[in-house]
Structures are given as structure tokens and as C-alpha cells.
Amino acid sequence: MNMNPAQSEPPGQSSKDAIKRRYDVERSCIRCHERKVRCDRANPCSNCLRAKIPCRYPGPERAKRRSQKQPSAKTDQFGPRLAMLERAIATLTQQASSGDRDRLAHTVTSPSTASTGQTPPENTTNTHASHGSPNEGLLVKEGTSTRYMDESLFMQLLEKESELRSAIDSPTSSDASMRASSSFDGLISKPQGSIDITSLYPSIGQARQLWQIYLNNVDALVKILHVPSIQPVIFATINKPKEAPADMNALIFAIFFAAVTTLGSEETQMILGSSRHSAVEAYRRGLEVSLHRASFLDSPTLHSIQAMAIYLMCSRHHNGRSGSAWSLNGMLIRAAQWMGLHRDGAQFDISPLTCEIRRRLWFEILAADGRAAEDHALSSSGFNGYTDTKMPLNLDDRDLTPDMKEMPVSKASWTEMTLFLVVTEMNLAMQRVARLSAAVQNEHERLSNLEQFLERSKSRIQVQYMQYCDPNLPLQKATLCLCHVFLGKLEVFVRHQYHRGLSPEESAAQMKEETLVLACETIDFGNELKTAELLSNFQWLFATFRQYHLLTYTLWHLCIQPGTAYADQAWETVHYTFRLEENPNWPHPGVKWNVLCKLRDKAYNIRSAYLAARMNQPVPQPFGAPPVDVDQPSNFLDLDFDMLGDLGSICFPNWGSTDIWSMGPFE
């Protein structure tokens, strides 16, 4: 129904006067001007007619706009900024109205837009608007406490199925081993009693052995220390710990803690003459006391932050279920910001060596925080602020000296930093692809950007790092395996984006077996990191790298297509991976593992029911879960998987609104 033109006029204003003012000023109507859309200058204009709202034009009291040919000094200075802000506000308002407040918050704080002055693209389609309200998280009862989760996949699983929710708080067979787990509380509460930290030190000979073990097993993986410059200070502290600063004692105890973490019980007994558990507890206690005496929370130093970073990297091996790593890493990030590690040192009066150490330390803290978030089913890390810290250089420690004045150039070869840089670059790439997947773009543009970024990432990793790796050398073989794991995970994520918004039938029809093959091959590379004899020195750390995302995708694929030709090989990979993770001598697989166990059981039952249906045989005894009715798929298939949280956002179509048995043969 058309609006009466008279209704759009302000009180006391005739249609003739309104037309005259519009003709004199030649301005768009107020609403079109605010929305930054073209106005046909009719009275009322077509846009206001369609919206069924009053159409008003600026009154005669408003001054004419200044000619762009003769801008004033103020316009030169503030005009572009005001225009940028107006576009940003219009985009944010549109996002908020479509229910996408989580991405709105990210747009406001995005470092890329803050540093470059770019604004989100205009006139784009919000591809997530159809997915409903933003993820608000879920509180799961855990004993007498509660646990918050907002990782979409696990949140939706726990919302739909009570048996999966109860799995969070249920012990597994792997818990029966009573794996060592202890807390870290010396920073919050004052250490009780007067403790002589020298009583916690090993002998000088033992301390030097632990330092060498650290260099072989830990420093080779995580280069946050510059060995040539720190080693003399290390030995001075070992020889006279009472004369050393408290923050240096903290770093020494963190090194001892890390070295023992890499050893087995027999090796620890042989070197230290004590059990591994007692040694770990003694060095943890020494670290707590030293950090307290160093006033870590009030005045952090580079050495105390290094100590905490080393401790948190190794604590995942001991406290797989504990949330302390997440909490302590938040404290560490704040301490790092206190020291300005989130700002690149090159813009300050800092030596090249110190600048490079700060870069290494900052990216290690961010990487550890991302791993802690994934461990505890949280969708984002604890740092979402602005940072301009540059990537560390691809150099050996000997290429940096305390007295150098100019920053050296990265090497186009294998260096001691190569593995560290691979991990850092791929973590950043995964964050980037998660943002691209959630970008406010049309579907074709979003997928095109993801594909282009994937190809650039694969090419860069190959050219910058992989071509220089020799698979016969332990550290370089580990780097190659990590490259395959990261790139495989990235590609599976990108391929699965093509299923977003599809119906179950369309999704099943477009599922490609090569994606399942890629996921399983990538899981195999991850398992090789944990089992290859050549990498035995580093398996203490690789044992904590769990392929939640790839395992979830594999089980999802097997539920949708239980008869795929690759199913038998996929199930071999799944069962082998679960046996590895549930080894009682390995770190606890974490709070998400029980849920994955339930998913495996359900996928196995679907596979068994499918095979029985094809052979016209009774459905076999279920594996760890209620039986699957061939005519009525499990509740598990009724889940509406909107996004997978390990990488940000990924669409899992509705598994249960169609009968998987009526889709025809899968092979």
C-alpha cells in the first residue's frame, strides 16, 4: 500500500514548500542520507515508500555542504576519519540487527582494522544470519562446581544428549592409572613457612645434567631462550643460588621442571636418585616460591615471564584435566602486556637481541593460550587486543649477539628457529582462516577467499620451511610432520565450508571421500609424531597434541556415510588413535575426550547397523552405547551442528532430519 505524500510532511509544512527546499538544496532525504543509499529525491522517495516511514528532507536552516574543491583545513584533517567512522558504524549496526554480535565485537577490536584504517566491506550479505542467535555458551555441572563451554560443537552435543553431558564429569578407564596431577597456587597465596629454596636444588652435577637435557629435549622445540647469552647466567645461578635474583631462580626451577617432564621414571631415578613425581613437585614448589619473591604479579621481568611460559608449556603434560593452565596463562598474558611484549621492540630503544627474545616469548605465550582454549572447549583465546609484534627471524642463536646494533636478515635455510616458526605461522593461519570463514561476505566470495588463503599458506610453508627439512634428522622430521598436520587440518576445514547451509541430503551427496582420506592421513602424521623412535626425545610434548578437530570430522563423516569405501581404513585410524591417547603412561587426554569416546561409540553402532542391514542380519551388540534402530536413527543424528569450535566456525549440517538408510548405496 502506497503512503499518502501528505503523511510524510512535517507539521505546518506544505508539499510545495518541501519541494521548493528540495529543489533549492538538491539533497537526499534524511533517511537515505543516514543509510548512505541513493535517493531518487521524490517526495516521498521510493526508499521511504517501500519502508513505509515518513520521508523528510533537510530544512532551510541547514547550511550547504562545503565544496569538495575548496576543503577547509579541518575537513582535510578530520573528513576522511569521520567518513570511515560513519561507514564502520553503519556496518556494525547492520551486524547487530542480524543477531551477529559476536562478530561485531571482533570487528571493533580487530587489529587489522585498527592498524590500517580499513573498514569492513559494505553492501555484503551476512551469511550467518540464518543460523540464529549467537553462541551464548553452556554451563555443565562438574562435581560441586560448574564448567563453562562455548565451543559450538561440544556445546550443542551437551545440550542435546544428557549422556554426553554426564561424560564430562565421569571417570574413564584411563583415569584408573591415577595419573599425577597437582596444582600451582604459589602466586595467589603466600607460600607457607620460611622455605630455603637451596634445599630444593639438585646437586651441581645433577643441575648441569638437567640443563643439558633441557637443551636437547625442550629448547630444540621452543626457542624462547637465547642460549649463548643465558648459559653463563644459568651456571652462575646453579653454583650460587642464594646470590642470584629471585626471577633467575624461578627460571632455573622452570628449566629443572621441564627437563624432568621429558624424562621417564627410570631415567629420573638414575639421574636424581628420587622418583619423577617428587622431583616434579619439588621444582614446581621452587618455581612458586621464587616467583612470589620476585613479585611476579606486581613487577614481572623477562626472566620471570620466560619461567612461567616454560612451566605452562610443560604443565599440560601433567595436568591434562586441570583448568589451571587456562587461568595461569591469562595472568601470563597480562604480565606480558605489562612489559609491552604485544608491541614490537623495534620501535623502541631496545637492542636487536632483546627485541628478538621478546618476539619469541610473545608468540609462544599466544600459542600456549590457544592450545589451552582448545583443551577446555573454549572458542577463543584470552587475548583479543591489539598487537603489532613481528614474527621472529629464522636465525640460529649464534647469529645474534648482545652487542649487535643492526637486526640481521632471516636465513633461507634450516635453522634452530624453523620448527618454532612453523608452529607460530600455522597457528596464525588457523586464526586467519577462522576469521575468513566468519566474514560478512557473500558465499562465493567467502569460499574464494578461503581457497586462495589455503593455497598461499601451503605454498609459503613449502617454500619457506619444508624444502629445507631432511626427514632423516629428528628435529627436521618433526617439522615435516607438523607441517603435514597443520596444513591437513587447515585444508579439511576449508573443504568442509562447502557444506554450510546445505540440507542433509545435499551435504551427503556432496561429501567427498578424499576429504575423509585427508583427515585420516593427517591424523596418522600426528600419531607418527607420538610414536616414531627417531622423535623419542620430543614425544613428551607431542603426546599433548590431540587432533580433536580431525577426529570429530572423521566420526561425522562415518556417521553420514557409514558405507564409504574408505570406512575400514578410517576405523583403523580411529581405533589406533584412541588406543594411543588412552595409554596410562601418557598425559590425560582432557575434558573433551569422554565426549569423543561417546561419538566413537555411536558412529561404531551406526556402522554395525548399516552392515547388518545390508546382510539382512540382526543388529549386533552395541559398542559402549544404546543400540541403533535402523528404522529410527540415534538421537545423535538429530543434532543440528552449526559450527565446530576448534578452528573458529565450521558448519555441520543436520545429521538426523533424513534417513541415512534411504540415501542409496555409498560405495
C-alpha positions in Angstrom: 0.0 0.0 0.0 1.5 3.4 -1.0 1.9 6.0 1.6 -0.1 9.3 1.3 2.5 12.0 0.5 0.8 14.3 2.9 1.7 12.0 5.8 5.4 12.4 5.1 5.3 16.2 5.6 6.4 17.7 8.9 3.6 19.7 10.8 2.9 23.1 9.3 4.8 22.4 6.1 3.2 22.4 2.7 4.1 20.0 -0.1 5.0 23.0 -2.2 7.5 24.3 0.4 9.1 20.9 0.8 9.5 20.5 -3.0 11.0 24.0 -3.2 13.5 23.4 -0.5 14.5 20.0 -2.1 14.9 21.7 -5.4 17.0 24.6 -3.9 19.3 22.3 -1.9 19.3 19.2 -4.1 19.8 16.9 -1.1 18.9 13.4 -0.4 16.2 12.8 2.2 17.4 12.5 5.8 16.9 8.7 6.0 18.7 7.9 2.7 21.5 10.2 3.7 21.9 8.4 7.1 21.8 5.0 5.4 24.3 6.0 2.7 22.0 4.9 -0.1 21.0 6.6 -3.4 17.9 8.7 -3.1 15.6 9.5 -6.1 14.7 12.8 -4.4 11.0 12.3 -5.0 8.6 13.4 -2.3 8.3 10.9 -0.7 11.3 9.0 -2.2 10.9 5.4 -3.3 13.1 4.0 -0.4 10.9 5.6 2.2 7.7 4.4 0.4 9.0 0.8 0.5 9.9 1.1 4.2 6.5 2.8 4.9 8.1 5.5 7.0 7.9 9.3 6.8 10.2 10.9 4.3 11.7 14.2 5.4 14.3 16.5 3.7 16.7 18.8 5.4 15.2 22.2 6.4 16.4 25.6 5.1 18.3 26.3 8.3 20.9 23.6 7.4 24.0 25.1 5.7 25.0 23.9 2.2 27.8 21.4 2.2 31.2 22.8 1.6 32.5 22.4 -1.9 35.0 19.5 -2.2 37.1 21.6 -4.5 37.9 24.0 -1.6 38.1 22.0 1.6 38.9 23.7 4.8 41.8 22.7 7.0 39.5 20.9 9.4 37.9 19.0 6.6 41.3 17.9 5.4 42.2 16.7 8.8 39.0 15.1 10.0 36.9 14.4 7.0 38.4 11.0 6.0 38.3 9.8 9.6 34.6 10.9 10.1 33.7 9.1 6.8 35.5 6.0 8.0 33.7 6.0 11.3 30.3 6.6 9.7 30.9 3.5 7.4 32.0 1.4 10.4 29.0 2.4 12.5 26.6 1.6 9.7 28.2 -1.8 9.2 28.2 -2.6 12.9 24.6 -1.6 13.2 23.7 -3.9 10.3 25.6 -6.7 12.0 23.9 -6.1 15.3 20.4 -6.1 13.8 21.1 -9.6 12.2 22.0 -11.1 15.6 25.7 -11.4 14.9 27.0 -9.7 18.0 30.0 -12.0 18.5 31.5 -10.9 15.1 30.5 -7.3 15.9 32.7 -7.3 19.0 35.6 -8.8 16.9 35.2 -6.1 14.3 35.5 -3.4 16.9 38.7 -4.8 18.3 40.2 -6.3 15.2 43.9 -5.4 15.0 43.8 -5.3 11.2 41.2 -2.6 11.0 42.7 -0.7 13.9 46.1 -0.5 12.4 45.3 0.0 8.7 42.2 2.2 9.0 40.3 -0.2 6.7 36.6 -0.8 7.3 34.5 -3.9 6.7 33.2 -4.2 3.2 29.9 -2.5 2.5 26.8 -4.0 0.8 27.7 -7.5 1.7 25.5 -10.4 2.7 25.6 -11.7 6.2 26.0 -15.4 5.6 25.5 -16.3 9.2 22.2 -14.5 9.7 20.2 -17.7 9.1 22.0 -19.6 11.8 20.1 -17.9 14.7 21.3 -16.2 17.8 25.0 -16.0 18.7 26.6 -18.7 20.8 25.9 -17.9 24.4 27.7 -20.9 25.9 26.6 -23.7 28.3 27.2 -24.4 32.0 27.9 -28.0 32.7 27.8 -29.4 36.2 31.1 -30.8 37.2 31.0 -32.3 40.7 30.2 -29.5 43.1 31.3 -26.9 40.6 30.3 -25.9 37.0 32.3 -25.7 33.8 31.5 -23.1 31.1 31.9 -24.1 27.5 31.2 -22.1 24.3 32.9 -24.2 21.7 29.9 -24.8 19.3 30.3 -28.5 18.6 30.6 -29.6 22.2 28.1 -27.1 23.5 25.4 -28.5 21.1 26.4 -32.1 21.8 25.9 -31.5 25.5 22.6 -29.5 25.0 21.1 -32.4 23.0 22.2 -35.5 24.9 22.3 -35.9 28.6 24.6 -39.0 28.4 27.3 -36.9 26.7 26.8 -34.1 29.3 27.4 -36.6 32.1 30.5 -37.8 30.3 32.3 -34.6 31.2 32.3 -35.5 34.9 32.6 -39.3 34.5 35.9 -41.1 35.1 37.3 -43.2 32.2 39.4 -46.3 32.2 42.4 -44.1 31.6 41.7 -42.4 34.9 42.3 -45.6 36.8 46.0 -45.2 36.4 45.9 -42.3 38.9 48.0 -40.1 36.7 49.9 -37.5 38.6 48.1 -34.2 38.9 49.0 -31.2 41.1 48.1 -27.6 41.5 50.0 -24.4 41.2 48.9 -21.9 43.8 52.1 -20.1 45.0 51.3 -16.9 43.1 47.9 -16.3 44.7 48.6 -17.3 48.3 51.8 -16.6 50.1 53.9 -19.7 50.4 53.5 -21.2 53.9 56.5 -21.0 56.2 60.0 -19.9 55.5 61.4 -22.1 52.7 65.1 -22.3 51.8 65.0 -22.7 48.1 68.5 -24.1 48.1 67.1 -27.2 49.8 65.0 -27.8 46.6 68.0 -27.5 44.3 69.6 -30.7 43.0 73.4 -31.1 43.3 75.6 -29.0 41.0 76.3 -32.1 38.9 72.7 -33.0 38.6 71.7 -29.4 37.8 74.1 -29.3 34.9 72.7 -32.6 33.6 69.2 -31.2 33.8 70.3 -28.1 31.9 71.8 -30.3 29.1 68.6 -32.4 29.0 66.6 -29.1 28.6 68.8 -28.1 25.7 68.3 -31.4 24.0 64.6 -32.0 24.6 63.0 -28.7 25.3 65.0 -25.8 23.8 65.1 -27.5 20.5 61.3 -27.3 20.3 60.6 -24.0 21.9 63.2 -21.3 21.4 62.4 -18.7 23.9 65.9 -18.6 25.4 69.0 -17.3 23.7 71.4 -20.0 24.8 74.8 -18.2 24.2 73.8 -15.2 26.4 71.8 -17.0 29.1 74.1 -20.0 29.7 76.7 -18.2 31.7 74.0 -16.8 33.9 72.5 -20.3 34.3 75.7 -21.7 35.6 76.3 -18.8 37.9 72.9 -19.3 39.4 73.4 -23.1 39.8 76.7 -22.5 41.5 75.5 -19.8 43.9 71.7 -19.8 44.0 71.5 -17.7 47.2 73.2 -14.8 45.4 71.0 -15.0 42.3 68.0 -12.7 41.8 64.6 -14.3 42.5 63.4 -14.2 38.9 66.6 -16.0 37.8 65.9 -18.7 40.4 62.4 -19.0 39.0 63.8 -19.6 35.5 66.2 -22.2 36.8 63.4 -24.1 38.6 61.3 -23.9 35.4 64.2 -25.4 33.4 64.5 -28.2 36.0 60.8 -28.8 35.9 60.8 -29.0 32.1 63.8 -31.3 32.0 62.2 -33.8 34.4 59.0 -33.7 32.4 60.8 -35.1 29.4 62.3 -38.0 31.3 60.8 -41.3 32.3 60.6 -42.7 35.8 63.7 -44.8 35.5 65.8 -42.1 33.9 64.7 -39.7 36.7 65.6 -42.2 39.4 69.0 -42.8 37.8 69.9 -39.1 37.4 68.4 -37.6 40.6 68.0 -40.6 42.9 64.4 -39.8 43.5 61.0 -40.5 41.9 59.8 -38.5 39.0 56.7 -37.3 40.9 58.7 -36.0 43.9 61.2 -34.2 41.6 58.4 -32.5 39.6 56.7 -31.4 42.9 60.0 -30.1 44.3 60.8 -28.0 41.3 57.2 -26.7 41.0 57.4 -25.6 44.6 60.7 -23.9 44.0 59.2 -22.1 41.0 56.2 -20.9 43.1 58.4 -19.6 45.9 60.8 -17.8 43.5 58.0 -16.2 41.6 56.4 -15.0 44.8 59.7 -13.5 46.0 60.2 -11.9 42.6 56.8 -10.2 42.9 55.8 -11.6 39.5 52.3 -10.2 39.7 53.5 -6.7 40.5 56.7 -6.4 38.6 57.2 -9.1 36.0 60.6 -9.4 34.3 61.7 -11.1 31.1 63.2 -14.0 33.1 60.1 -14.5 35.3 57.8 -14.4 32.2 60.1 -17.0 30.5 59.9 -19.1 33.6 56.1 -19.1 33.5 56.0 -19.8 29.8 58.2 -22.8 30.2 56.2 -24.1 33.1 52.8 -23.7 31.3 54.2 -25.4 28.2 55.2 -28.5 30.3 52.2 -28.4 32.7 49.9 -29.7 30.0 51.8 -33.0 30.3 50.9 -33.3 34.0 47.5 -31.6 34.3 45.5 -32.6 31.3 42.2 -32.1 33.0 43.1 -29.1 35.1 41.9 -25.6 34.2 44.9 -24.0 35.9 46.7 -23.7 32.6 43.9 -21.6 31.2 43.8 -19.3 34.3 47.5 -19.0 34.7 48.0 -18.2 31.0 45.6 -15.3 31.4 47.8 -14.0 34.2 50.9 -14.5 31.9 49.3 -12.6 29.1 48.6 -9.7 31.4 52.2 -9.8 32.7 53.4 -9.8 29.1 51.3 -6.8 28.2 52.6 -5.1 31.3 56.1 -5.4 29.8 54.8 -4.4 26.4 55.6 -7.7 24.6 52.5 -7.2 22.5 54.3 -4.2 20.9 57.2 -4.8 18.6 60.5 -3.8 20.2 62.0 -2.4 17.0 60.0 0.8 17.5 61.5 1.3 21.0 65.1 1.8 22.1 65.8 -2.0 22.5 68.8 -4.0 21.3 68.2 -6.4 18.4 68.9 -9.4 20.7 66.3 -8.3 23.3 63.8 -7.4 20.6 64.1 -10.9 19.1 63.8 -12.6 22.5 60.6 -10.6 23.2 59.1 -11.6 19.9 59.8 -15.3 20.5 58.3 -15.1 24.0 55.1 -13.3 22.9 54.3 -15.8 20.2 55.0 -18.7 22.5 52.5 -17.3 25.0 49.8 -16.8 22.4 50.3 -20.4 21.1 50.1 -21.9 24.6 46.9 -19.9 25.2 45.3 -21.2 22.0 46.1 -24.8 23.0 44.7 -24.2 26.4 41.5 -22.9 25.0 41.1 -25.9 22.7 41.8 -28.3 25.6 38.9 -26.8 27.6 36.3 -26.4 24.8 36.6 -22.7 24.6 36.2 -21.0 21.3 38.7 -18.2 21.7 42.0 -17.4 23.5 42.4 -15.0 26.3 44.0 -12.2 24.2 41.8 -10.3 21.7 43.6 -7.0 21.9 45.9 -5.1 19.6 49.4 -6.3 18.8 52.0 -5.3 16.3 54.8 -7.7 17.4 56.6 -9.0 14.3 57.4 -12.7 13.7 60.8 -13.8 15.0 63.6 -14.2 12.4 64.7 -17.5 11.0 68.1 -17.5 12.6 70.4 -19.6 14.8 71.3 -18.3 18.2 74.9 -17.7 17.1 73.6 -15.2 14.6 72.5 -12.9 17.5 74.9 -11.2 19.9 74.3 -8.8 22.8 76.5 -6.1 21.3 75.0 -6.1 17.8 73.4 -2.8 16.6 71.5 -3.8 13.5 69.0 -6.6 13.1 70.3 -9.5 10.9 68.3 -10.9 8.0 66.4 -14.2 8.1 68.1 -17.2 6.5 66.7 -19.1 3.6 67.7 -22.4 5.1 67.0 -24.7 8.1 67.8 -23.0 11.4 67.2 -23.7 15.1 64.1 -21.5 14.8 62.5 -23.2 11.9 60.2 -25.6 13.9 59.2 -22.8 16.2 58.3 -20.6 13.2 56.3 -23.3 11.5 54.1 -23.7 14.6 53.8 -20.0 15.0 52.9 -19.3 11.4 50.3 -22.1 11.2 48.7 -21.0 14.4 48.3 -17.6 12.9 47.0 -19.1 9.7 44.3 -21.1 11.5 43.2 -17.9 13.3 43.1 -16.1 9.9 41.0 -18.8 8.2 38.6 -18.9 11.1 38.0 -15.1 10.7 37.6 -15.5 6.9 35.0 -18.2 7.4 33.0 -15.9 9.6 33.4 -12.8 7.4 30.4 -10.8 6.3 30.6 -11.7 2.6 28.5 -13.5 0.0 29.1 -17.2 -0.1 31.1 -17.3 -3.4 33.4 -14.5 -2.2 33.9 -16.2 1.2 34.8 -19.6 -0.3 37.0 -18.0 -2.9 39.0 -16.1 -0.2 39.4 -19.3 1.9 40.7 -21.3 -1.1 43.1 -18.5 -2.0 44.4 -18.2 1.5 44.8 -22.0 1.7 46.9 -22.1 -1.4 49.0 -19.2 -0.3 49.6 -20.9 3.1 50.6 -24.2 1.5 52.9 -22.5 -0.9 54.5 -20.4 1.8 55.1 -23.2 4.2 56.6 -25.4 1.4 58.9 -22.6 0.1 59.9 -21.1 3.4 60.4 -24.2 5.5 59.5 -27.7 4.2 62.0 -27.7 1.3 64.9 -27.3 3.8 63.9 -30.2 6.0 65.8 -33.6 6.0 63.5 -36.4 7.2 66.5 -38.3 8.4 67.2 -35.8 11.1 65.0 -35.9 14.2 64.1 -32.2 14.6 63.6 -31.7 10.9 61.5 -34.8 10.6 59.3 -33.5 13.4 59.0 -30.2 11.5 57.8 -32.0 8.3 55.2 -34.0 10.3 53.9 -30.8 12.0 53.7 -29.1 8.6 51.5 -32.0 7.3 49.4 -31.9 10.4 48.7 -28.2 10.3 48.2 -28.0 6.5 45.9 -31.1 6.6 43.8 -29.7 9.4 43.6 -26.3 7.5 42.5 -28.0 4.3 39.9 -30.2 5.9 38.4 -27.1 7.5 38.3 -25.2 4.2 36.8 -28.2 2.3 34.1 -28.6 4.8 33.0 -25.0 4.4 31.3 -26.0 1.2 28.7 -27.9 3.3 27.5 -24.8 5.1 23.8 -24.1 4.6 23.1 -27.4 2.7 20.4 -29.8 3.5 21.4 -33.2 4.9 20.7 -34.8 1.5 22.7 -32.2 -0.4 25.5 -32.5 2.1 25.7 -36.3 1.9 25.6 -36.1 -1.9 28.5 -33.6 -2.0 30.7 -35.3 0.6 34.0 -36.3 -0.9 35.8 -39.4 0.2 39.1 -37.6 -0.5 38.4 -35.3 2.4 37.9 -38.3 4.7 41.2 -39.7 3.4 43.0 -36.4 4.0 41.6 -36.2 7.6 42.8 -39.8 8.4 46.2 -39.3 6.8 46.7 -36.1 8.8 45.7 -38.0 12.0 48.4 -40.6 11.0 51.0 -37.8 10.8 50.0 -36.7 14.2 50.3 -40.3 15.5 53.8 -40.6 14.0 54.9 -37.6 16.0 53.9 -39.5 19.1 55.4 -42.9 18.2 58.3 -42.6 15.8 61.5 -43.8 17.5 63.5 -41.0 15.9 61.4 -38.5 17.7 61.5 -40.1 21.2 63.2 -37.1 22.8 60.2 -34.9 21.8 57.3 -37.2 22.4 56.7 -35.7 25.9 55.3 -32.6 24.1 53.8 -34.2 21.0 51.8 -36.5 23.3 49.8 -33.4 24.4 48.8 -32.5 20.7 45.4 -34.1 20.2 43.5 -34.0 16.9 40.1 -33.1 18.3 39.0 -31.4 15.1 40.1 -34.1 12.7 38.7 -36.9 14.8 35.4 -35.2 15.1 35.3 -34.6 11.3 36.2 -38.3 10.7 33.4 -39.6 13.0 30.9 -37.1 11.5 31.8 -38.4 8.0 31.4 -42.0 9.1 28.0 -41.3 10.6 26.7 -39.7 7.4 28.3 -42.3 5.1 28.9 -45.4 7.2 29.3 -47.4 3.9 32.0 -45.3 2.3 34.7 -47.3 0.6 37.4 -45.9 2.9 35.4 -46.8 6.1 37.6 -49.8 7.1 40.8 -47.8 6.9 39.2 -44.9 8.6 38.1 -47.1 11.5 41.7 -48.5 11.8 43.0 -44.9 12.2 40.2 -44.1 14.8 40.8 -47.2 16.9 44.6 -46.8 16.8 44.4 -43.1 17.8 42.1 -43.9 20.7 44.4 -46.6 22.0 47.3 -44.2 21.9 45.5 -41.4 23.7 44.3 -43.8 26.5 47.8 -45.1 27.2 48.0 -44.7 31.0 51.7 -43.7 30.7 50.7 -40.7 28.6 49.1 -37.4 29.7 45.4 -37.4 30.4 43.6 -36.6 27.1 41.5 -33.8 28.7 37.9 -32.9 29.4 36.7 -33.3 25.8 37.9 -36.9 25.5 34.9 -38.6 27.1 32.6 -36.8 24.7 34.7 -38.1 21.7 34.5 -41.6 23.2 30.7 -41.3 23.1 30.9 -40.1 19.5 33.1 -43.0 18.5 30.7 -45.5 20.2 27.7 -44.1 18.3 29.5 -44.0 15.0 30.6 -47.6 15.5 27.0 -48.6 16.2 25.8 -46.8 13.1 28.4 -48.7 11.1 27.4 -52.0 12.6 23.7 -51.4 12.0 24.5 -50.4 8.4 26.4 -53.6 7.7 23.8 -55.7 9.4 21.0 -54.1 7.3 23.0 -54.9 4.1 23.4 -58.5 5.1 19.8 -58.9 6.4 21.2 -59.8 9.8 20.1 -58.8 13.3 21.8 -55.6 14.6 24.9 -56.7 16.6 25.5 -55.9 20.3 26.2 -52.2 20.6 29.6 -50.9 21.4 29.5 -48.8 24.6 26.2 -47.2 23.8 22.5 -48.0 23.3 21.7 -49.9 20.2 20.9 -48.1 17.0 17.4 -48.7 15.4 17.8 -49.0 11.7 14.4 -47.5 11.1 14.9 -44.7 13.6 18.4 -43.2 13.7 20.1 -42.3 17.0 19.4 -39.1 18.8 23.0 -38.3 17.9 21.8 -37.9 14.3 19.2 -35.3 15.4 21.9 -32.8 16.4 22.0 -29.6 14.4 25.7 -29.0 14.1 26.1 -25.4 13.3 29.8 -24.8 13.8 32.9 -26.6 15.0 34.8 -24.6 17.5 38.4 -25.9 17.3 39.1 -23.5 14.4 36.5 -20.9 15.0 33.4 -21.7 12.9 32.6 -24.6 10.6 29.2 -25.9 9.6 28.0 -29.4 10.4 24.6 -30.0 8.7 21.7 -31.6 10.5 22.5 -35.3 10.7 19.1 -36.6 11.5 16.4 -35.0 9.5 16.8 -37.5 6.7 17.0 -41.3 6.8 20.6 -42.2 6.1 19.5 -45.7 5.1 17.3 -44.4 2.2 20.1 -42.5 0.5 21.1 -45.4 -1.6 24.5 -47.2 -1.7 27.5 -45.3 -0.5 30.1 -47.5 -2.1 
